[in-house]
Amino acid sequence: IAPGVVDMMVAGSPVNKDGTATVTFTLNETPASAPVVKLATGESLTMAGEPKDNKYTFTYKPTENESQDAAGVAVTVDLVDGAGNEKNGIALGAIVFDFIDPALAGAPVVTPAVARTGNTVTVAFTASEELKSLPVVKAGAKELTGKGVGNAYEFGYTVAPEDGNGERVVTITLEDAAGNTLVEAPGGSFTVDSTVPQI
């Protein structure tokens, strides 16, 4: 009977250039030698620690030349049992590599351009890809609240009486599923003017 894999898991995928992907699997019997785990591109994964109950963990730190294919790079294992039975190329899943920082797809829309006490200022924008969590949007030092649908987001805040007059520069920080970031990108601006005109 050929050796085989009874369960498997790939963690840490998608992985950025500074990350580590982990592949864990359990064998149906004790192998004669350490399993050989590799990517479809030929790179080998490194065994992490000693196996327990035929459960193995392998890790992989990406190089600069990994494929950025959205489907990922297949991971396989070659096995040999104590009787000399071999089974090569058993599929363990795939690792997705993502080294590209998220971006803003087009210019954010800030409305209104001039706001006074009681007005709600809205910042609407679209991210270039799916994000790990809600973006962080600030107007000056004030953090805005918001929500998203798909890659489209809308944030806002209501101008309070204690907010001083003047320009507010909007910044937007994004983090994608692989942990790549866009930090405090320019998101437009607006002006607070709560001064009552006088004759």
KEKE-3310 file (N, C-alpha, C; in steps of 0.2 Angstrom, whole numbers, plus 5000, padded with zeros to 4 digits):
npx = (5004:5003:5010:5002:4992:4982:4976:4977:4984:4986:4993:4995:4994:4987:5004:5016:5032:5039:5034:5030:5025:5015:5014:5005:5003:4996:5002:4997:5004:5021:5034:5049:5059:5062:5048:5048:5045:5039:5038:5028:5037:5049:5056:5061:5053:5055:5057:5049:5053:5051:5041:5025:5015:5015:5012:5017:5026:5030:5039:5040:5049:5047:5055:5062:5057:5045:5030:5017:5004:4987:4980:4990:5004:5007:5009:5017:5020:5033:5033:5040:5038:5041:5042:5046:5038:5032:5026:5023:5022:5010:4996:4996:4990:4990:5001:4999:5007:5009:5016:5013:5008:4993:4982:4974:4960:4959:4954:4950:4933:4928:4916:4906:4915:4917:4913:4902:4899:4889:4887:4890:4904:4909:4920:4923:4929:4938:4947:4961:4961:4955:4954:4962:4956:4945:4949:4960:4955:4959:4955:4965:4970:4959:4950:4940:4924:4917:4912:4912:4908:4911:4925:4923:4922:4915:4918:4915:4912:4905:4905:4910:4905:4917:4927:4939:4941:4947:4958:4957:4967:4965:4969:4973:4974:4979:4977:4981:4976:4988:4996:5002:5005:4998:5002:4995:4990:4987:4971:4963:4955:4946:4938:4934:4923:4915:4912:4900:4894:4896:4889)
npy = (4994:5011:5025:5039:5055:5061:5072:5090:5107:5124:5138:5156:5161:5172:5177:5189:5197:5197:5188:5171:5156:5142:5124:5111:5094:5077:5060:5043:5033:5029:5036:5030:5039:5057:5067:5074:5090:5102:5116:5119:5126:5121:5124:5120:5116:5119:5108:5110:5108:5092:5078:5073:5060:5056:5069:5082:5098:5110:5125:5140:5153:5166:5171:5184:5182:5175:5168:5178:5174:5173:5162:5155:5145:5128:5116:5101:5084:5071:5054:5040:5024:5012:5000:5002:5007:5020:5036:5050:5068:5071:5081:5096:5108:5125:5140:5157:5170:5187:5202:5215:5231:5237:5249:5265:5266:5277:5294:5299:5304:5319:5326:5339:5352:5363:5364:5366:5368:5354:5349:5334:5327:5318:5304:5296:5281:5269:5254:5245:5232:5217:5220:5217:5222:5235:5251:5264:5280:5297:5314:5326:5325:5318:5303:5295:5286:5272:5261:5247:5240:5227:5232:5245:5260:5270:5284:5295:5310:5320:5338:5345:5357:5361:5359:5367:5381:5379:5371:5353:5340:5324:5308:5291:5274:5258:5240:5225:5207:5200:5207:5218:5235:5252:5267:5281:5288:5302:5309:5319:5334:5346:5360:5367:5379:5388:5400:5413:5424:5442:5458)
npz = (5000:4996:5003:5010:5012:5025:5030:5027:5028:5023:5029:5032:5019:5008:5006:5010:5004:5015:5023:5030:5024:5030:5029:5034:5037:5039:5039:5033:5038:5045:5038:5028:5027:5029:5023:5006:5002:4991:4980:4965:4956:4960:4971:4988:5003:5021:5034:5050:5065:5075:5069:5075:5079:5066:5060:5051:5049:5038:5032:5022:5016:5005:4990:4980:4967:4966:4958:4954:4952:4954:4957:4964:4969:4967:4980:4984:4990:4992:4995:5004:5011:5024:5018:5005:4996:4985:4984:4974:4972:4978:4981:4991:4992:4989:4988:4989:4983:4986:4983:4981:4985:4991:4983:4979:4969:4958:4961:4978:4983:4991:5000:5008:5000:5008:5025:5039:5057:5062:5049:5039:5033:5020:5014:5000:4992:4982:4984:4977:4978:4987:5004:5020:5032:5038:5030:5037:5040:5041:5045:5046:5063:5067:5067:5055:5054:5045:5032:5021:5004:4995:4986:4988:4998:5011:5021:5035:5045:5057:5059:5073:5086:5093:5084:5076:5064:5047:5035:5032:5029:5021:5025:5020:5025:5020:5021:5014:5011:5012:5020:5015:5014:5011:5017:5024:5012:5001:5002:4998:5003:5014:5019:5035:5040:5051:5055:5058:5046:5046:5046)
capx = (5000:5007:5009:4997:4991:4975:4973:4982:4982:4991:4992:4999:4993:4993:5010:5020:5039:5043:5031:5031:5019:5016:5010:5004:4999:4997:5002:4993:5009:5027:5038:5055:5063:5058:5044:5051:5039:5041:5033:5028:5042:5055:5059:5059:5050:5059:5053:5049:5053:5050:5034:5022:5010:5015:5010:5023:5025:5035:5038:5043:5050:5047:5061:5059:5055:5039:5025:5011:4998:4981:4979:4995:5009:5005:5013:5017:5025:5035:5034:5043:5037:5046:5042:5049:5032:5033:5020:5026:5018:5004:4995:4995:4986:4994:5003:4998:5012:5007:5021:5010:5005:4986:4982:4968:4958:4956:4955:4944:4929:4927:4910:4906:4922:4917:4908:4902:4896:4883:4888:4893:4909:4910:4925:4922:4935:4939:4953:4963:4960:4951:4958:4962:4951:4943:4955:4960:4954:4959:4955:4969:4971:4952:4949:4933:4921:4915:4910:4913:4905:4917:4931:4921:4922:4913:4919:4912:4912:4901:4909:4907:4906:4923:4931:4941:4941:4953:4959:4958:4969:4962:4974:4970:4979:4976:4981:4978:4976:4994:4999:5005:5001:4998:5001:4993:4990:4983:4964:4959:4955:4940:4938:4929:4921:4909:4911:4894:4896:4894:4889)
capy = (5000:5017:5030:5044:5060:5060:5079:5095:5114:5129:5144:5161:5162:5174:5179:5195:5196:5197:5183:5164:5151:5135:5119:5105:5088:5071:5054:5037:5029:5032:5036:5028:5045:5063:5069:5080:5095:5107:5120:5117:5129:5117:5126:5115:5119:5117:5105:5114:5103:5085:5076:5070:5056:5057:5075:5086:5105:5113:5132:5142:5160:5168:5174:5190:5180:5171:5170:5182:5171:5174:5155:5152:5140:5121:5112:5094:5080:5065:5050:5033:5020:5007:4994:5005:5010:5027:5040:5056:5073:5072:5088:5098:5114:5130:5146:5163:5176:5194:5207:5221:5235:5240:5256:5268:5265:5283:5299:5299:5310:5322:5331:5344:5355:5367:5362:5370:5364:5350:5346:5328:5326:5311:5303:5289:5279:5262:5251:5241:5224:5216:5222:5213:5225:5242:5256:5269:5286:5302:5321:5329:5320:5315:5297:5294:5280:5270:5254:5245:5235:5225:5236:5252:5262:5277:5286:5302:5312:5326:5343:5347:5365:5363:5359:5374:5382:5378:5365:5347:5335:5317:5302:5284:5269:5252:5234:5219:5201:5197:5211:5223:5241:5259:5271:5288:5291:5308:5307:5325:5339:5350:5366:5369:5386:5388:5407:5416:5431:5448:5464)
capz = (5000:4995:5008:5008:5016:5027:5030:5026:5028:5021:5033:5030:5012:5004:5009:5006:5003:5022:5027:5030:5023:5033:5027:5039:5035:5043:5035:5035:5041:5047:5032:5029:5027:5029:5017:5002:5001:4986:4976:4958:4953:4961:4977:4993:5009:5026:5040:5056:5071:5074:5068:5081:5077:5059:5058:5049:5047:5034:5031:5016:5015:4998:4987:4976:4960:4966:4954:4958:4950:4959:4959:4969:4967:4970:4984:4983:4994:4989:5001:5004:5017:5026:5013:4999:4992:4984:4981:4973:4969:4982:4981:4998:4991:4985:4992:4985:4984:4984:4985:4978:4990:4989:4980:4978:4962:4956:4967:4983:4983:4997:5000:5004:5000:5014:5030:5045:5062:5060:5043:5039:5028:5017:5010:4996:4988:4980:4984:4971:4979:4993:5010:5026:5037:5036:5030:5042:5036:5045:5043:5051:5068:5068:5063:5053:5054:5039:5030:5014:5001:4990:4987:4988:5005:5012:5028:5036:5052:5058:5061:5080:5088:5095:5079:5073:5057:5043:5030:5035:5024:5022:5023:5019:5025:5017:5022:5010:5014:5013:5025:5011:5016:5009:5023:5024:5006:5001:5001:4997:5008:5014:5024:5040:5041:5055:5057:5055:5042:5049:5042)
cpx = (5004:5005:5005:4996:4984:4972:4979:4980:4988:4989:4997:4999:4987:4998:5014:5028:5042:5039:5033:5025:5021:5011:5011:5000:5001:4997:4999:4998:5016:5031:5045:5060:5059:5054:5048:5045:5042:5036:5033:5034:5049:5058:5057:5057:5055:5055:5054:5048:5052:5043:5032:5016:5009:5012:5016:5021:5031:5033:5042:5043:5051:5054:5058:5056:5049:5034:5019:5004:4992:4979:4984:4999:5008:5011:5012:5022:5026:5036:5037:5041:5042:5047:5045:5044:5033:5027:5023:5021:5011:5002:4993:4991:4991:4996:5002:5003:5009:5012:5019:5006:4998:4987:4975:4966:4955:4956:4949:4940:4927:4921:4908:4914:4923:4912:4908:4899:4890:4883:4892:4898:4910:4916:4924:4927:4934:4946:4954:4962:4956:4956:4957:4956:4949:4949:4954:4960:4954:4958:4959:4971:4964:4951:4941:4931:4918:4913:4912:4909:4909:4923:4930:4920:4919:4914:4916:4913:4908:4905:4906:4909:4913:4929:4933:4941:4947:4953:4960:4961:4968:4968:4971:4975:4975:4980:4978:4979:4983:4998:5003:5001:5002:4997:5000:4994:4986:4976:4960:4959:4948:4942:4933:4929:4915:4908:4905:4896:4893:4894:4893)
cpy = (5006:5021:5036:5050:5060:5067:5084:5102:5118:5135:5149:5163:5166:5177:5184:5193:5195:5191:5176:5160:5145:5130:5113:5100:5082:5065:5048:5032:5032:5031:5033:5034:5051:5065:5074:5084:5101:5111:5117:5120:5126:5119:5122:5119:5116:5114:5109:5109:5096:5083:5073:5066:5056:5064:5080:5094:5107:5121:5134:5150:5162:5171:5180:5188:5175:5173:5173:5180:5171:5167:5152:5147:5133:5119:5105:5090:5073:5060:5043:5030:5015:5001:4996:5007:5017:5030:5047:5061:5073:5079:5090:5105:5119:5136:5152:5168:5182:5199:5214:5225:5237:5247:5259:5268:5272:5288:5299:5305:5312:5327:5332:5347:5359:5365:5366:5365:5361:5347:5339:5328:5319:5310:5296:5288:5271:5259:5246:5234:5223:5217:5217:5215:5232:5247:5261:5276:5292:5309:5325:5324:5316:5309:5296:5287:5278:5263:5253:5240:5233:5229:5243:5254:5269:5278:5293:5304:5319:5332:5345:5355:5366:5362:5366:5375:5380:5372:5359:5342:5328:5313:5296:5279:5262:5246:5228:5213:5198:5201:5217:5230:5248:5263:5278:5291:5297:5306:5313:5329:5342:5355:5366:5376:5387:5396:5410:5423:5436:5454:5470)
cpz = (5000:5001:5006:5014:5018:5029:5029:5027:5026:5025:5031:5023:5011:5008:5006:5007:5010:5026:5027:5029:5027:5030:5032:5036:5039:5038:5038:5038:5042:5040:5033:5030:5027:5022:5013:5000:4996:4983:4969:4954:4955:4968:4983:4999:5015:5032:5046:5062:5069:5073:5074:5078:5069:5056:5057:5048:5043:5033:5025:5017:5008:4996:4983:4969:4960:4961:4958:4955:4956:4962:4964:4965:4970:4974:4984:4988:4991:4995:4999:5010:5018:5022:5006:4994:4991:4982:4980:4970:4972:4983:4989:4998:4987:4990:4987:4987:4982:4987:4983:4983:4987:4987:4980:4971:4960:4963:4971:4982:4990:4997:5007:5004:5006:5018:5036:5051:5061:5054:5043:5033:5026:5013:5007:4992:4986:4981:4978:4971:4986:4999:5016:5032:5034:5035:5036:5039:5042:5042:5048:5056:5070:5064:5062:5054:5047:5038:5023:5011:4995:4992:4988:4996:5005:5020:5029:5044:5052:5062:5068:5081:5090:5090:5076:5066:5053:5039:5034:5029:5026:5020:5024:5020:5024:5019:5018:5014:5016:5018:5021:5013:5011:5014:5021:5017:5005:4999:4999:5003:5008:5019:5029:5041:5045:5058:5053:5052:5046:5044:5044)
residu = (ILE:ALA:PRO:GLY:VAL:VAL:ASP:MET:MET:VAL:ALA:GLY:SER:PRO:VAL:ASN:LYS:ASP:GLY:THR:ALA:THR:VAL:THR:PHE:THR:LEU:ASN:GLU:THR:PRO:ALA:SER:ALA:PRO:VAL:VAL:LYS:LEU:ALA:THR:GLY:GLU:SER:LEU:THR:MET:ALA:GLY:GLU:PRO:LYS:ASP:ASN:LYS:TYR:THR:PHE:THR:TYR:LYS:PRO:THR:GLU:ASN:GLU:SER:GLN:ASP:ALA:ALA:GLY:VAL:ALA:VAL:THR:VAL:ASP:LEU:VAL:ASP:GLY:ALA:GLY:ASN:GLU:LYS:ASN:GLY:ILE:ALA:LEU:GLY:ALA:ILE:VAL:PHE:ASP:PHE:ILE:ASP:PRO:ALA:LEU:ALA:GLY:ALA:PRO:VAL:VAL:THR:PRO:ALA:VAL:ALA:ARG:THR:GLY:ASN:THR:VAL:THR:VAL:ALA:PHE:THR:ALA:SER:GLU:GLU:LEU:LYS:SER:LEU:PRO:VAL:VAL:LYS:ALA:GLY:ALA:LYS:GLU:LEU:THR:GLY:LYS:GLY:VAL:GLY:ASN:ALA:TYR:GLU:PHE:GLY:TYR:THR:VAL:ALA:PRO:GLU:ASP:GLY:ASN:GLY:GLU:ARG:VAL:VAL:THR:ILE:THR:LEU:GLU:ASP:ALA:ALA:GLY:ASN:THR:LEU:VAL:GLU:ALA:PRO:GLY:GLY:SER:PHE:THR:VAL:ASP:SER:THR:VAL:PRO:GLN:ILE)
# end
